[in-house]
Structures are given as C-alpha cells and as structure tokens.
Amino acid sequence: MGSKPHYHDGPLSLIAGPERIESGWWDGADVKRDYFIAQTPGHSMLWIYRERKQPGGWYLHGIFG
C-alpha cells in the first residue's frame, strides 16, 4: 500500500488526509478506506481514496470544480 497515486498528467501531491472510513463490519460487507485531497501537477484538485483491504489500490472519488 506504499504506492504513490497518479492521475492523467502525473503523480499527485497529497494536500489533506487521511480521513479514515470503516463501515459494514457488522454484516460482513466491510469497507476500509483512507480519503485524501490531492493536487495534480496541473493544479487540479481531486478527492481520492486508498482501499485498505487487499488488493488495495488508489481510486478517484471526485474532481473539485
């Protein structure tokens, strides 16, 4: 889980976070994510998360307007 997040124009800078969300553990459909605000090399702001369950990975949740 030590990989760096990337978007179209290159590596992202993490601006804020993580904000940890854990849910669903009571019904077996658990979700474990760390959310971040990130900035692209072109200065766009993104909302991304890192999946904490295996196999893990980074995902785009949204783009700030």
PQR file with spaces between the fields and no chain letter, atoms N, CA, C, O and H, PARSE charges and radii, in Angstrom:
ATOM       1  N    MET     1       0.815   -1.200    0.000 -0.4000 1.5000
ATOM       2  CA   MET     1       0.000    0.000    0.000 -0.0000 2.0000
ATOM       3  C    MET     1       0.855    1.259    0.000  0.5500 1.7000
ATOM       4  O    MET     1       0.329    2.356    0.187 -0.5500 1.4000
ATOM       5  N    GLY     2       2.147    1.127   -0.203 -0.4000 1.5000
ATOM       6  CA   GLY     2       3.010    2.272   -0.205 -0.0000 2.0000
ATOM       7  C    GLY     2       3.122    2.946   -1.557  0.5500 1.7000
ATOM       8  O    GLY     2       3.915    3.876   -1.704 -0.5500 1.4000
ATOM       9  H    GLY     2       2.575    0.236   -0.355  0.4000 1.0000
ATOM      10  N    SER     3       2.357    2.515   -2.551 -0.4000 1.5000
ATOM      11  CA   SER     3       2.456    3.091   -3.882 -0.0000 2.0000
ATOM      12  C    SER     3       1.947    4.536   -3.885  0.5500 1.7000
ATOM      13  O    SER     3       1.117    4.917   -3.059 -0.5500 1.4000
ATOM      14  H    SER     3       1.713    1.760   -2.432  0.4000 1.0000
ATOM      15  N    LYS     4       2.451    5.315   -4.811 -0.4000 1.5000
ATOM      16  CA   LYS     4       2.050    6.715   -4.949 -0.0000 2.0000
ATOM      17  C    LYS     4       0.884    6.824   -5.932  0.5500 1.7000
ATOM      18  O    LYS     4       0.876    6.143   -6.957 -0.5500 1.4000
ATOM      19  H    LYS     4       3.125    5.006   -5.482  0.4000 1.0000
ATOM      20  N    PRO     5      -0.107    7.680   -5.626 -0.5600 1.5000
ATOM      21  CA   PRO     5      -1.219    7.852   -6.554  0.2800 2.0000
ATOM      22  C    PRO     5      -0.809    8.708   -7.761  0.5500 1.7000
ATOM      23  O    PRO     5      -0.002    9.629   -7.637 -0.5500 1.4000
ATOM      24  N    HIS     6      -1.375    8.388   -8.918 -0.4000 1.5000
ATOM      25  CA   HIS     6      -1.140    9.119  -10.162 -0.0000 2.0000
ATOM      26  C    HIS     6      -2.474    9.439  -10.814  0.5500 1.7000
ATOM      27  O    HIS     6      -3.465    8.743  -10.600 -0.5500 1.4000
ATOM      28  H    HIS     6      -2.030    7.640   -9.019  0.4000 1.0000
ATOM      29  N    TYR     7      -2.489   10.491  -11.607 -0.4000 1.5000
ATOM      30  CA   TYR     7      -3.645   10.833  -12.431 -0.0000 2.0000
ATOM      31  C    TYR     7      -3.122   11.083  -13.838  0.5500 1.7000
ATOM      32  O    TYR     7      -1.935   10.862  -14.082 -0.5500 1.4000
ATOM      33  H    TYR     7      -1.684   11.057  -11.782  0.4000 1.0000
ATOM      34  N    HIS     8      -3.932   11.523  -14.753 -0.4000 1.5000
ATOM      35  CA   HIS     8      -3.550   11.655  -16.164 -0.0000 2.0000
ATOM      36  C    HIS     8      -2.201   12.323  -16.382  0.5500 1.7000
ATOM      37  O    HIS     8      -1.370   11.801  -17.125 -0.5500 1.4000
ATOM      38  H    HIS     8      -4.895   11.702  -14.555  0.4000 1.0000
ATOM      39  N    ASP     9      -1.968   13.465  -15.751 -0.4000 1.5000
ATOM      40  CA   ASP     9      -0.762   14.223  -16.047 -0.0000 2.0000
ATOM      41  C    ASP     9       0.375   13.986  -15.057  0.5500 1.7000
ATOM      42  O    ASP     9       1.296   14.799  -14.976 -0.5500 1.4000
ATOM      43  H    ASP     9      -2.644   13.889  -15.148  0.4000 1.0000
ATOM      44  N    GLY    10       0.328   12.890  -14.302 -0.4000 1.5000
ATOM      45  CA   GLY    10       1.467   12.551  -13.455 -0.0000 2.0000
ATOM      46  C    GLY    10       1.120   12.263  -12.009  0.5500 1.7000
ATOM      47  O    GLY    10      -0.046   12.069  -11.666 -0.5500 1.4000
ATOM      48  H    GLY    10      -0.420   12.230  -14.367  0.4000 1.0000
ATOM      49  N    PRO    11       2.149   12.236  -11.155 -0.5600 1.5000
ATOM      50  CA   PRO    11       1.954   11.901   -9.743  0.2800 2.0000
ATOM      51  C    PRO    11       1.182   12.987   -9.006  0.5500 1.7000
ATOM      52  O    PRO    11       1.271   14.169   -9.340 -0.5500 1.4000
ATOM      53  N    LEU    12       0.434   12.572   -8.010 -0.4000 1.5000
ATOM      54  CA   LEU    12      -0.371   13.501   -7.216 -0.0000 2.0000
ATOM      55  C    LEU    12       0.353   13.893   -5.935  0.5500 1.7000
ATOM      56  O    LEU    12       1.105   13.108   -5.358 -0.5500 1.4000
ATOM      57  H    LEU    12       0.362   11.612   -7.739  0.4000 1.0000
ATOM      58  N    SER    13       0.106   15.132   -5.503 -0.4000 1.5000
ATOM      59  CA   SER    13       0.565   15.597   -4.192 -0.0000 2.0000
ATOM      60  C    SER    13      -0.608   15.497   -3.238  0.5500 1.7000
ATOM      61  O    SER    13      -1.694   15.997   -3.534 -0.5500 1.4000
ATOM      62  H    SER    13      -0.505   15.770   -5.972  0.4000 1.0000
ATOM      63  N    LEU    14      -0.403   14.856   -2.095 -0.4000 1.5000
ATOM      64  CA   LEU    14      -1.468   14.748   -1.095 -0.0000 2.0000
ATOM      65  C    LEU    14      -1.503   16.035   -0.284  0.5500 1.7000
ATOM      66  O    LEU    14      -0.504   16.408    0.331 -0.5500 1.4000
ATOM      67  H    LEU    14       0.479   14.450   -1.855  0.4000 1.0000
ATOM      68  N    ILE    15      -2.643   16.715   -0.277 -0.4000 1.5000
ATOM      69  CA   ILE    15      -2.805   18.011    0.376 -0.0000 2.0000
ATOM      70  C    ILE    15      -3.387   17.856    1.776  0.5500 1.7000
ATOM      71  O    ILE    15      -2.948   18.528    2.709 -0.5500 1.4000
ATOM      72  H    ILE    15      -3.455   16.411   -0.777  0.4000 1.0000
ATOM      73  N    ALA    16      -4.373   16.975    1.928 -0.4000 1.5000
ATOM      74  CA   ALA    16      -5.033   16.765    3.221 -0.0000 2.0000
ATOM      75  C    ALA    16      -5.424   15.300    3.350  0.5500 1.7000
ATOM      76  O    ALA    16      -5.683   14.611    2.363 -0.5500 1.4000
ATOM      77  H    ALA    16      -4.730   16.429    1.170  0.4000 1.0000
ATOM      78  N    GLY    17      -5.457   14.849    4.594 -0.4000 1.5000
ATOM      79  CA   GLY    17      -5.868   13.482    4.857 -0.0000 2.0000
ATOM      80  C    GLY    17      -4.772   12.718    5.556  0.5500 1.7000
ATOM      81  O    GLY    17      -3.688   13.259    5.777 -0.5500 1.4000
ATOM      82  H    GLY    17      -5.246   15.409    5.395  0.4000 1.0000
ATOM      83  N    PRO    18      -5.020   11.508    5.899 -0.5600 1.5000
ATOM      84  CA   PRO    18      -6.203   10.735    5.524  0.2800 2.0000
ATOM      85  C    PRO    18      -7.374   10.943    6.479  0.5500 1.7000
ATOM      86  O    PRO    18      -7.200   11.254    7.657 -0.5500 1.4000
ATOM      87  N    GLU    19      -8.552   10.764    5.934 -0.4000 1.5000
ATOM      88  CA   GLU    19      -9.762   10.641    6.731 -0.0000 2.0000
ATOM      89  C    GLU    19     -10.210    9.206    6.559  0.5500 1.7000
ATOM      90  O    GLU    19     -10.603    8.797    5.466 -0.5500 1.4000
ATOM      91  H    GLU    19      -8.693   10.511    4.977  0.4000 1.0000
ATOM      92  N    ARG    20     -10.152    8.442    7.635 -0.4000 1.5000
ATOM      93  CA   ARG    20     -10.411    7.005    7.580 -0.0000 2.0000
ATOM      94  C    ARG    20     -11.902    6.713    7.729  0.5500 1.7000
ATOM      95  O    ARG    20     -12.570    7.213    8.634 -0.5500 1.4000
ATOM      96  H    ARG    20      -9.834    8.774    8.523  0.4000 1.0000
ATOM      97  N    ILE    21     -12.397    5.887    6.811 -0.4000 1.5000
ATOM      98  CA   ILE    21     -13.791    5.431    6.844 -0.0000 2.0000
ATOM      99  C    ILE    21     -13.779    3.911    6.953  0.5500 1.7000
ATOM     100  O    ILE    21     -13.175    3.227    6.127 -0.5500 1.4000
ATOM     101  H    ILE    21     -11.854    5.481    6.076  0.4000 1.0000
ATOM     102  N    GLU    22     -14.446    3.390    7.975 -0.4000 1.5000
ATOM     103  CA   GLU    22     -14.619    1.941    8.131 -0.0000 2.0000
ATOM     104  C    GLU    22     -16.087    1.687    8.406  0.5500 1.7000
ATOM     105  O    GLU    22     -16.672    2.281    9.312 -0.5500 1.4000
ATOM     106  H    GLU    22     -14.936    3.946    8.646  0.4000 1.0000
ATOM     107  N    SER    23     -16.675    0.809    7.625 -0.4000 1.5000
ATOM     108  CA   SER    23     -18.106    0.563    7.716 -0.0000 2.0000
ATOM     109  C    SER    23     -18.407   -0.871    7.320  0.5500 1.7000
ATOM     110  O    SER    23     -17.591   -1.537    6.684 -0.5500 1.4000
ATOM     111  H    SER    23     -16.200    0.326    6.889  0.4000 1.0000
ATOM     112  N    GLY    24     -19.579   -1.335    7.700 -0.4000 1.5000
ATOM     113  CA   GLY    24     -20.068   -2.630    7.265 -0.0000 2.0000
ATOM     114  C    GLY    24     -19.476   -3.836    7.959  0.5500 1.7000
ATOM     115  O    GLY    24     -19.781   -4.968    7.584 -0.5500 1.4000
ATOM     116  H    GLY    24     -20.242   -0.794    8.217  0.4000 1.0000
ATOM     117  N    TRP    25     -18.639   -3.629    8.958 -0.4000 1.5000
ATOM     118  CA   TRP    25     -18.008   -4.751    9.643 -0.0000 2.0000
ATOM     119  C    TRP    25     -19.041   -5.637   10.340  0.5500 1.7000
ATOM     120  O    TRP    25     -18.792   -6.819   10.578 -0.5500 1.4000
ATOM     121  H    TRP    25     -18.391   -2.709    9.262  0.4000 1.0000
ATOM     122  N    TRP    26     -20.187   -5.069   10.662 -0.4000 1.5000
ATOM     123  CA   TRP    26     -21.213   -5.817   11.386 -0.0000 2.0000
ATOM     124  C    TRP    26     -21.966   -6.806   10.497  0.5500 1.7000
ATOM     125  O    TRP    26     -22.571   -7.748   11.007 -0.5500 1.4000
ATOM     126  H    TRP    26     -20.389   -4.109   10.469  0.4000 1.0000
ATOM     127  N    ASP    27     -21.938   -6.605    9.165 -0.4000 1.5000
ATOM     128  CA   ASP    27     -22.694   -7.509    8.300 -0.0000 2.0000
ATOM     129  C    ASP    27     -21.805   -8.261    7.300  0.5500 1.7000
ATOM     130  O    ASP    27     -22.309   -8.897    6.375 -0.5500 1.4000
ATOM     131  H    ASP    27     -21.446   -5.839    8.751  0.4000 1.0000
ATOM     132  N    GLY    28     -20.486   -8.186    7.491 -0.4000 1.5000
ATOM     133  CA   GLY    28     -19.563   -8.910    6.630 -0.0000 2.0000
ATOM     134  C    GLY    28     -19.226   -8.210    5.328  0.5500 1.7000
ATOM     135  O    GLY    28     -18.422   -8.720    4.549 -0.5500 1.4000
ATOM     136  H    GLY    28     -20.076   -7.670    8.243  0.4000 1.0000
ATOM     137  N    ALA    29     -19.824   -7.047    5.070 -0.4000 1.5000
ATOM     138  CA   ALA    29     -19.542   -6.282    3.845 -0.0000 2.0000
ATOM     139  C    ALA    29     -18.699   -5.061    4.204  0.5500 1.7000
ATOM     140  O    ALA    29     -19.032   -3.930    3.853 -0.5500 1.4000
ATOM     141  H    ALA    29     -20.478   -6.632    5.702  0.4000 1.0000
ATOM     142  N    ASP    30     -17.603   -5.316    4.908 -0.4000 1.5000
ATOM     143  CA   ASP    30     -16.827   -4.204    5.441 -0.0000 2.0000
ATOM     144  C    ASP    30     -16.084   -3.426    4.362  0.5500 1.7000
ATOM     145  O    ASP    30     -15.640   -3.980    3.356 -0.5500 1.4000
ATOM     146  H    ASP    30     -17.332   -6.236    5.194  0.4000 1.0000
ATOM     147  N    VAL    31     -15.965   -2.118    4.605 -0.4000 1.5000
ATOM     148  CA   VAL    31     -15.261   -1.175    3.747 -0.0000 2.0000
ATOM     149  C    VAL    31     -14.226   -0.489    4.618  0.5500 1.7000
ATOM     150  O    VAL    31     -14.538   -0.024    5.714 -0.5500 1.4000
ATOM     151  H    VAL    31     -16.326   -1.668    5.421  0.4000 1.0000
ATOM     152  N    LYS    32     -12.989   -0.425    4.129 -0.4000 1.5000
ATOM     153  CA   LYS    32     -11.904    0.237    4.854 -0.0000 2.0000
ATOM     154  C    LYS    32     -11.158    1.109    3.862  0.5500 1.7000
ATOM     155  O    LYS    32     -10.440    0.606    2.998 -0.5500 1.4000
ATOM     156  H    LYS    32     -12.735   -0.802    3.239  0.4000 1.0000
ATOM     157  N    ARG    33     -11.333    2.434    3.990 -0.4000 1.5000
ATOM     158  CA   ARG    33     -10.736    3.371    3.041 -0.0000 2.0000
ATOM     159  C    ARG    33     -10.129    4.565    3.771  0.5500 1.7000
ATOM     160  O    ARG    33     -10.598    4.971    4.835 -0.5500 1.4000
ATOM     161  H    ARG    33     -11.916    2.843    4.692  0.4000 1.0000
ATOM     162  N    ASP    34      -9.082    5.111    3.178 -0.4000 1.5000
ATOM     163  CA   ASP    34      -8.489    6.371    3.613 -0.0000 2.0000
ATOM     164  C    ASP    34      -8.705    7.378    2.492  0.5500 1.7000
ATOM     165  O    ASP    34      -8.271    7.159    1.362 -0.5500 1.4000
ATOM     166  H    ASP    34      -8.701    4.781    2.314  0.4000 1.0000
ATOM     167  N    TYR    35      -9.385    8.496    2.808 -0.4000 1.5000
ATOM     168  CA   TYR    35      -9.686    9.536    1.826 -0.0000 2.0000
ATOM     169  C    TYR    35      -8.692   10.696    1.948  0.5500 1.7000
ATOM     170  O    TYR    35      -8.257   11.047    3.044 -0.5500 1.4000
ATOM     171  H    TYR    35      -9.739    8.675    3.727  0.4000 1.0000
ATOM     172  N    PHE    36      -8.343   11.283    0.791 -0.4000 1.5000
ATOM     173  CA   PHE    36      -7.383   12.379    0.728 -0.0000 2.0000
ATOM     174  C    PHE    36      -7.864   13.430   -0.271  0.5500 1.7000
ATOM     175  O    PHE    36      -8.614   13.128   -1.199 -0.5500 1.4000
ATOM     176  H    PHE    36      -8.697   10.997   -0.099  0.4000 1.0000
ATOM     177  N    ILE    37      -7.417   14.671   -0.061 -0.4000 1.5000
ATOM     178  CA   ILE    37      -7.493   15.699   -1.090 -0.0000 2.0000
ATOM     179  C    ILE    37      -6.115   15.732   -1.721  0.5500 1.7000
ATOM     180  O    ILE    37      -5.101   15.813   -1.027 -0.5500 1.4000
ATOM     181  H    ILE    37      -6.808   14.916    0.693  0.4000 1.0000
ATOM     182  N    ALA    38      -6.088   15.667   -3.051 -0.4000 1.5000
ATOM     183  CA   ALA    38      -4.822   15.617   -3.782 -0.0000 2.0000
ATOM     184  C    ALA    38      -4.816   16.676   -4.874  0.5500 1.7000
ATOM     185  O    ALA    38      -5.862   17.148   -5.321 -0.5500 1.4000
ATOM     186  H    ALA    38      -6.912   15.600   -3.614  0.4000 1.0000
ATOM     187  N    GLN    39      -3.592   17.038   -5.293 -0.4000 1.5000
ATOM     188  CA   GLN    39      -3.429   18.024   -6.367 -0.0000 2.0000
ATOM     189  C    GLN    39      -2.598   17.423   -7.493  0.5500 1.7000
ATOM     190  O    GLN    39      -1.581   16.775   -7.249 -0.5500 1.4000
ATOM     191  H    GLN    39      -2.743   16.655   -4.930  0.4000 1.0000
ATOM     192  N    THR    40      -3.041   17.644   -8.732 -0.4000 1.5000
ATOM     193  CA   THR    40      -2.310   17.166   -9.896 -0.0000 2.0000
ATOM     194  C    THR    40      -1.167   18.129  -10.218  0.5500 1.7000
ATOM     195  O    THR    40      -1.149   19.249   -9.707 -0.5500 1.4000
ATOM     196  H    THR    40      -3.868   18.170   -8.930  0.4000 1.0000
ATOM     197  N    PRO    41      -0.211   17.712  -11.059 -0.5600 1.5000
ATOM     198  CA   PRO    41       0.837   18.638  -11.498  0.2800 2.0000
ATOM     199  C    PRO    41       0.271   19.875  -12.208  0.5500 1.7000
ATOM     200  O    PRO    41       0.906   20.929  -12.214 -0.5500 1.4000
ATOM     201  N    GLY    42      -0.924   19.746  -12.805 -0.4000 1.5000
ATOM     202  CA   GLY    42      -1.584   20.878  -13.454 -0.0000 2.0000
ATOM     203  C    GLY    42      -2.431   21.707  -12.513  0.5500 1.7000
ATOM     204  O    GLY    42      -3.140   22.609  -12.960 -0.5500 1.4000
ATOM     205  H    GLY    42      -1.439   18.889  -12.800  0.4000 1.0000
ATOM     206  N    HIS    43      -2.375   21.422  -11.204 -0.4000 1.5000
ATOM     207  CA   HIS    43      -3.041   22.162  -10.120 -0.0000 2.0000
ATOM     208  C    HIS    43      -4.533   21.897   -9.990  0.5500 1.7000
ATOM     209  O    HIS    43      -5.222   22.655   -9.307 -0.5500 1.4000
ATOM     210  H    HIS    43      -1.799   20.690  -10.841  0.4000 1.0000
ATOM     211  N    SER    44      -5.055   20.854  -10.616 -0.4000 1.5000
ATOM     212  CA   SER    44      -6.442   20.442  -10.381 -0.0000 2.0000
ATOM     213  C    SER    44      -6.513   19.745   -9.023  0.5500 1.7000
ATOM     214  O    SER    44      -5.559   19.096   -8.593 -0.5500 1.4000
ATOM     215  H    SER    44      -4.495   20.239  -11.171  0.4000 1.0000
ATOM     216  N    MET    45      -7.650   19.888   -8.362 -0.4000 1.5000
ATOM     217  CA   MET    45      -7.843   19.276   -7.052 -0.0000 2.0000
ATOM     218  C    MET    45      -8.761   18.062   -7.183  0.5500 1.7000
ATOM     219  O    MET    45      -9.801   18.123   -7.838 -0.5500 1.4000
ATOM     220  H    MET    45      -8.425   20.415   -8.712  0.4000 1.0000
ATOM     221  N    LEU    46      -8.360   16.965   -6.552 -0.4000 1.5000
ATOM     222  CA   LEU    46      -9.100   15.703   -6.627 -0.0000 2.0000
ATOM     223  C    LEU    46      -9.413   15.195   -5.230  0.5500 1.7000
ATOM     224  O    LEU    46      -8.721   15.516   -4.263 -0.5500 1.4000
ATOM     225  H    LEU    46      -7.515   16.916   -6.020  0.4000 1.0000
ATOM     226  N    TRP    47     -10.463   14.397   -5.143 -0.4000 1.5000
ATOM     227  CA   TRP    47     -10.786   13.662   -3.928 -0.0000 2.0000
ATOM     228  C    TRP    47     -10.517   12.205   -4.266  0.5500 1.7000
ATOM     229  O    TRP    47     -11.189   11.629   -5.122 -0.5500 1.4000
ATOM     230  H    TRP    47     -11.025   14.136   -5.928  0.4000 1.0000
ATOM     231  N    ILE    48      -9.538   11.611   -3.599 -0.4000 1.5000
ATOM     232  CA   ILE    48      -9.143   10.235   -3.891 -0.0000 2.0000
ATOM     233  C    ILE    48      -9.228    9.401   -2.619  0.5500 1.7000
ATOM     234  O    ILE    48      -9.298    9.934   -1.511 -0.5500 1.4000
ATOM     235  H    ILE    48      -8.992   12.079   -2.904  0.4000 1.0000
ATOM     236  N    TYR    49      -9.220    8.099   -2.797 -0.4000 1.5000
ATOM     237  CA   TYR    49      -9.133    7.228   -1.632 -0.0000 2.0000
ATOM     238  C    TYR    49      -8.235    6.045   -1.926  0.5500 1.7000
ATOM     239  O    TYR    49      -8.040    5.639   -3.072 -0.5500 1.4000
ATOM     240  H    TYR    49      -9.163    7.666   -3.697  0.4000 1.0000
ATOM     241  N    ARG    50      -7.695    5.507   -0.838 -0.4000 1.5000
ATOM     242  CA   ARG    50      -6.863    4.303   -0.902 -0.0000 2.0000
ATOM     243  C    ARG    50      -7.639    3.187   -0.221  0.5500 1.7000
ATOM     244  O    ARG    50      -8.007    3.297    0.948 -0.5500 1.4000
ATOM     245  H    ARG    50      -7.853    5.837    0.093  0.4000 1.0000
ATOM     246  N    GLU    51      -7.879    2.127   -0.952 -0.4000 1.5000
ATOM     247  CA   GLU    51      -8.560    0.955   -0.397 -0.0000 2.0000
ATOM     248  C    GLU    51      -7.593    0.248    0.537  0.5500 1.7000
ATOM     249  O    GLU    51      -6.487   -0.104    0.127 -0.5500 1.4000
ATOM     250  H    GLU    51      -7.580    2.038   -1.902  0.4000 1.0000
ATOM     251  N    ARG    52      -7.992    0.033    1.789 -0.4000 1.5000
ATOM     252  CA   ARG    52      -7.118   -0.577    2.774 -0.0000 2.0000
ATOM     253  C    ARG    52      -7.195   -2.092    2.773  0.5500 1.7000
ATOM     254  O    ARG    52      -6.283   -2.757    3.264 -0.5500 1.4000
ATOM     255  H    ARG    52      -8.890    0.319    2.122  0.4000 1.0000
ATOM     256  N    LYS    53      -8.274   -2.650    2.227 -0.4000 1.5000
ATOM     257  CA   LYS    53      -8.378   -4.107    2.120 -0.0000 2.0000
ATOM     258  C    LYS    53      -7.604   -4.562    0.900  0.5500 1.7000
ATOM     259  O    LYS    53      -7.500   -3.829   -0.083 -0.5500 1.4000
ATOM     260  H    LYS    53      -9.015   -2.110    1.828  0.4000 1.0000
ATOM     261  N    GLN    54      -7.063   -5.765    0.958 -0.4000 1.5000
ATOM     262  CA   GLN    54      -6.310   -6.311   -0.170 -0.0000 2.0000
ATOM     263  C    GLN    54      -7.239   -6.586   -1.341  0.5500 1.7000
ATOM     264  O    GLN    54      -8.337   -7.091   -1.107 -0.5500 1.4000
ATOM     265  H    GLN    54      -7.148   -6.360    1.757  0.4000 1.0000
ATOM     266  N    PRO    55      -6.883   -6.293   -2.568 -0.5600 1.5000
ATOM     267  CA   PRO    55      -5.528   -5.995   -3.010  0.2800 2.0000
ATOM     268  C    PRO    55      -5.137   -4.529   -2.887  0.5500 1.7000
ATOM     269  O    PRO    55      -4.033   -4.166   -3.294 -0.5500 1.4000
ATOM     270  N    GLY    56      -5.988   -3.680   -2.346 -0.4000 1.5000
ATOM     271  CA   GLY    56      -5.638   -2.272   -2.156 -0.0000 2.0000
ATOM     272  C    GLY    56      -5.738   -1.476   -3.439  0.5500 1.7000
ATOM     273  O    GLY    56      -6.426   -1.868   -4.382 -0.5500 1.4000
ATOM     274  H    GLY    56      -6.885   -3.974   -2.015  0.4000 1.0000
ATOM     275  N    GLY    57      -5.045   -0.357   -3.459 -0.4000 1.5000
ATOM     276  CA   GLY    57      -5.023    0.495   -4.650 -0.0000 2.0000
ATOM     277  C    GLY    57      -5.632    1.855   -4.393  0.5500 1.7000
ATOM     278  O    GLY    57      -6.320    2.070   -3.395 -0.5500 1.4000
ATOM     279  H    GLY    57      -4.486   -0.039   -2.692  0.4000 1.0000
ATOM     280  N    TRP    58      -5.365    2.784   -5.326 -0.4000 1.5000
ATOM     281  CA   TRP    58      -5.868    4.154   -5.274 -0.0000 2.0000
ATOM     282  C    TRP    58      -7.014    4.311   -6.263  0.5500 1.7000
ATOM     283  O    TRP    58      -7.009    3.716   -7.341 -0.5500 1.4000
ATOM     284  H    TRP    58      -4.807    2.610   -6.137  0.4000 1.0000
ATOM     285  N    TYR    59      -8.015    5.135   -5.874 -0.4000 1.5000
ATOM     286  CA   TYR    59      -9.191    5.350   -6.701 -0.0000 2.0000
ATOM     287  C    TYR    59      -9.589    6.815   -6.667  0.5500 1.7000
ATOM     288  O    TYR    59      -9.429    7.489   -5.649 -0.5500 1.4000
ATOM     289  H    TYR    59      -8.019    5.618   -4.998  0.4000 1.0000
ATOM     290  N    LEU    60     -10.108    7.303   -7.786 -0.4000 1.5000
ATOM     291  CA   LEU    60     -10.638    8.659   -7.877 -0.0000 2.0000
ATOM     292  C    LEU    60     -12.077    8.648   -7.391  0.5500 1.7000
ATOM     293  O    LEU    60     -12.894    7.868   -7.881 -0.5500 1.4000
ATOM     294  H    LEU    60     -10.238    6.756   -8.613  0.4000 1.0000
ATOM     295  N    HIS    61     -12.392    9.509   -6.431 -0.4000 1.5000
ATOM     296  CA   HIS    61     -13.763    9.628   -5.944 -0.0000 2.0000
ATOM     297  C    HIS    61     -14.456   10.832   -6.572  0.5500 1.7000
ATOM     298  O    HIS    61     -15.655   10.790   -6.846 -0.5500 1.4000
ATOM     299  H    HIS    61     -11.728   10.142   -6.033  0.4000 1.0000
ATOM     300  N    GLY    62     -13.694   11.913   -6.802 -0.4000 1.5000
ATOM     301  CA   GLY    62     -14.309   13.099   -7.396 -0.0000 2.0000
ATOM     302  C    GLY    62     -13.279   14.153   -7.769  0.5500 1.7000
ATOM     303  O    GLY    62     -12.123   14.104   -7.350 -0.5500 1.4000
ATOM     304  H    GLY    62     -12.720   11.947   -6.580  0.4000 1.0000
ATOM     305  N    ILE    63     -13.742   15.114   -8.575 -0.4000 1.5000
ATOM     306  CA   ILE    63     -12.920   16.240   -9.008 -0.0000 2.0000
ATOM     307  C    ILE    63     -13.587   17.515   -8.498  0.5500 1.7000
ATOM     308  O    ILE    63     -14.786   17.715   -8.692 -0.5500 1.4000
ATOM     309  H    ILE    63     -14.681   15.153   -8.915  0.4000 1.0000
ATOM     310  N    PHE    64     -12.807   18.372   -7.850 -0.4000 1.5000
ATOM     311  CA   PHE    64     -13.349   19.635   -7.356 -0.0000 2.0000
ATOM     312  C    PHE    64     -13.531   20.600   -8.518  0.5500 1.7000
ATOM     313  O    PHE    64     -12.676   20.687   -9.400 -0.5500 1.4000
ATOM     314  H    PHE    64     -11.833   18.209   -7.693  0.4000 1.0000
ATOM     315  N    GLY    65     -14.655   21.329   -8.516 -0.4000 1.5000
ATOM     316  CA   GLY    65     -14.944   22.266   -9.597 -0.0000 2.0000
ATOM     317  C    GLY    65     -14.403   23.638   -9.342  0.5500 1.7000
ATOM     318  O    GLY    65     -14.573   24.532  -10.171 -0.5500 1.4000
ATOM     319  H    GLY    65     -15.349   21.258   -7.800  0.4000 1.0000
